Amino acid sequence: MNLILLYEEDFAGPNTVRLQGRRLKHAIDVLRPAAGDGLTVGLLNGPVGRGTITSISPDALEMAVVLDREAPSPLPLTLILALPRPKMLRRVLLSSASMGVKKICLINAARVEKSFWKSPLLGKERLQEQLLPGLEQAEDTLMPEVLLRPLFKPFVEDELPAIITNTLALVAHPAEEENCPREVDRHVTLAIGPEGGFIPYEIEKFVSLGFRQISMGRRPLRVETVVPALLARLF
């Protein structure tokens, strides 16, 4: 991890923190710091700064911290993502968090298996566990919001119109259509389907709302590949 995320309960005083558990283990096993060393730290959903180690043992790590700068700016994007299989979802959440995505809507689609919605990974705490490494990698502190929408039609008809207001609405689909735009200078709502793509009915629903259909070519790509590839092109 490039940044150690701090929580309010870590603070033993106004500028003193005490770490145990996963973060302590990572520090000892990977970072291998000594008293007097500095580490990049950030308060969850708050500022970023520097921590100076005052003591470290197998039981706890204590630091004096100064939080004096803002977290990186969020990516101006809302990601609408057909729920992928759990193993792939873990990778997509990590990469999305590391690239600065702050709103992710996981939706149903015809080619999404019903069993995916029963995954324990979709619990709030489990979702955050998958997002944390992305934040730590990118020296970010702002936890993304993840919404679960298991009913396609109600989401598209009742919620999506408000979400796309004043944004560039794009739906990715492997086809000989318009290529993905580059270096967009406005907020984007990006919809990405399952690996086989959205079915025609679903594409029609998006297009009827004003979504532009875009592509990276005719090759169907894995979701874990297409998400960072499209984000890199857009911004």
C-alpha positions in Angstrom: 0.0 0.0 0.0 1.2 3.5 -0.8 -1.0 5.1 1.8 -2.1 3.9 5.2 -5.8 4.7 5.7 -6.7 6.0 9.2 -10.0 5.8 11.0 -11.3 8.1 13.7 -11.0 5.3 16.3 -7.2 5.0 15.5 -6.6 8.4 17.2 -5.3 8.2 20.7 -4.9 12.0 20.8 -5.4 15.0 18.4 -2.3 14.1 16.4 -1.4 10.6 17.6 -2.6 7.3 16.1 -2.1 3.7 17.1 -2.4 0.9 14.5 -3.0 -2.8 14.9 -4.3 -5.7 12.8 -3.9 -5.7 9.0 -2.2 -2.3 8.7 0.3 -3.2 11.4 1.1 -6.5 9.7 1.6 -4.9 6.4 3.9 -2.3 7.9 6.0 -5.0 9.6 6.1 -7.5 6.8 6.3 -5.2 3.7 7.3 -1.6 4.7 9.6 -2.6 7.5 9.9 0.8 9.0 11.7 1.9 12.2 11.0 4.6 14.8 11.5 8.0 13.2 10.5 6.9 9.7 7.7 8.6 7.8 4.7 7.1 6.1 2.0 8.5 3.9 -1.3 8.5 5.7 -4.8 9.7 5.2 -8.0 9.9 7.1 -10.9 7.9 5.5 -13.0 10.4 3.6 -10.7 13.2 4.8 -7.3 14.8 4.3 -3.9 13.2 3.5 -0.6 13.8 5.2 2.4 12.3 6.8 2.9 10.1 9.8 6.2 9.8 11.8 6.6 6.6 13.7 7.2 7.1 17.4 7.2 3.4 18.3 6.7 0.0 16.6 6.3 -3.5 18.1 4.6 -6.7 17.1 1.6 -5.5 19.0 1.1 -1.9 17.8 2.5 1.0 15.7 2.2 4.5 16.9 2.7 7.6 14.8 2.5 11.4 15.1 0.5 12.5 12.1 0.0 15.8 10.2 -2.9 15.8 7.8 -2.3 18.9 5.6 -3.5 18.3 2.1 -6.6 17.2 0.2 -7.2 13.8 -1.3 -6.8 13.5 -5.1 -9.7 14.9 -7.1 -12.4 12.3 -8.0 -12.8 11.2 -11.5 -15.8 13.0 -13.1 -17.5 9.7 -13.9 -20.4 7.6 -12.8 -19.9 3.9 -13.7 -23.0 1.8 -14.5 -21.8 -1.8 -14.5 -23.6 -5.0 -15.2 -22.8 -7.2 -12.3 -19.8 -9.4 -13.2 -18.9 -12.7 -11.6 -17.5 -12.2 -8.0 -13.9 -12.9 -8.8 -13.9 -10.3 -11.6 -15.9 -7.9 -9.5 -13.1 -7.8 -7.0 -10.6 -6.8 -9.6 -12.9 -4.2 -11.2 -13.6 -2.6 -7.8 -10.0 -2.3 -7.0 -9.0 -0.8 -10.4 -12.0 1.6 -10.4 -11.2 2.8 -6.9 -7.5 3.3 -7.7 -8.5 5.4 -10.8 -10.7 7.7 -8.8 -14.2 6.4 -9.6 -16.5 7.5 -6.8 -19.9 6.2 -7.8 -20.6 2.7 -9.1 -24.0 1.3 -9.9 -24.1 -2.5 -10.2 -27.1 -3.4 -12.2 -28.8 -6.5 -13.6 -28.8 -7.5 -17.3 -30.1 -10.4 -19.3 -26.6 -12.0 -19.4 -25.9 -11.6 -15.7 -26.3 -14.9 -13.9 -28.9 -14.8 -11.1 -26.4 -16.5 -8.7 -24.1 -13.5 -8.9 -26.6 -11.5 -6.8 -26.4 -14.0 -4.0 -22.6 -13.5 -3.5 -21.6 -12.5 0.0 -19.2 -10.0 -1.7 -22.1 -7.7 -2.2 -22.5 -6.9 1.5 -21.5 -3.3 2.4 -18.5 -4.3 4.5 -17.3 -6.8 1.9 -17.6 -4.2 -0.9 -15.5 -1.7 1.1 -12.9 -4.4 1.7 -12.4 -4.7 -2.0 -12.3 -0.9 -2.5 -9.7 -0.2 0.2 -6.7 -1.6 -1.6 -7.5 0.6 -4.6 -7.6 3.7 -2.3 -4.3 2.7 -0.6 -2.7 2.1 -4.0 -3.7 5.6 -5.3 -3.0 7.5 -2.1 -6.7 8.4 -1.9 -9.1 8.5 1.0 -12.5 9.1 -0.5 -14.6 5.9 -0.3 -16.6 5.2 -3.5 -20.3 4.8 -3.3 -21.6 1.4 -4.6 -25.3 1.0 -5.4 -26.9 -2.4 -6.0 -29.8 -2.4 -8.5 -30.9 -5.9 -9.3 -33.9 -4.8 -11.4 -32.9 -3.5 -14.8 -36.0 -1.8 -16.1 -37.0 0.1 -12.9 -33.4 1.4 -12.6 -33.2 2.5 -16.2 -36.6 4.1 -16.2 -36.9 5.6 -12.7 -33.3 6.4 -11.6 -31.1 6.7 -14.6 -32.6 9.8 -16.2 -31.6 11.8 -13.1 -28.2 10.3 -13.0 -27.3 11.3 -16.5 -28.6 14.9 -16.3 -25.8 17.3 -17.4 -23.4 14.4 -18.2 -22.1 12.8 -21.3 -24.0 9.5 -21.4 -22.1 6.6 -23.1 -22.9 2.9 -23.3 -20.1 0.6 -24.3 -20.9 -2.3 -26.6 -18.6 -4.3 -29.0 -19.7 -3.3 -32.5 -18.7 -1.3 -35.4 -20.0 1.9 -33.9 -18.5 5.2 -32.8 -15.1 4.9 -31.1 -14.7 6.0 -27.5 -14.1 9.7 -27.2 -10.8 10.9 -25.7 -9.9 13.5 -23.1 -13.5 14.4 -22.2 -13.8 17.7 -20.3 -17.2 17.0 -18.6 -18.8 14.5 -16.3 -19.4 11.2 -17.9 -22.0 8.4 -17.2 -20.5 5.2 -18.6 -22.5 2.0 -18.9 -20.7 -1.3 -19.4 -22.5 -4.6 -19.9 -21.5 -8.2 -19.3 -18.7 -9.8 -21.3 -21.2 -10.7 -24.0 -22.6 -7.2 -24.1 -26.0 -5.9 -23.4 -28.8 -7.5 -25.4 -30.6 -5.3 -28.1 -33.5 -4.5 -25.8 -31.1 -3.1 -23.1 -29.1 -1.1 -25.7 -32.4 0.4 -27.0 -33.4 1.4 -23.5 -30.0 3.2 -23.0 -30.2 4.9 -26.4 -33.8 6.1 -25.8 -32.5 8.0 -22.8 -29.8 9.7 -24.9 -26.8 7.4 -24.4 -24.3 7.3 -27.2 -23.2 3.9 -28.2 -19.4 3.6 -28.2 -16.9 0.8 -28.8 -13.3 -0.1 -28.7 -13.7 -2.3 -31.8 -15.5 -5.6 -32.5 -13.5 -7.7 -30.0 -15.5 -8.6 -26.9 -13.2 -7.9 -23.9 -13.3 -8.9 -20.3 -14.9 -6.4 -18.0 -11.7 -6.1 -15.9 -9.9 -5.1 -19.1 -12.5 -2.8 -20.7 -13.1 -0.7 -17.5 -9.6 0.7 -17.1 -9.1 0.9 -20.9 -12.2 3.1 -21.3 -11.4 5.3 -18.3 -7.8 5.8 -19.7 -9.3 6.9 -23.0 -11.9 9.2 -21.6 -9.7 11.0 -19.2 
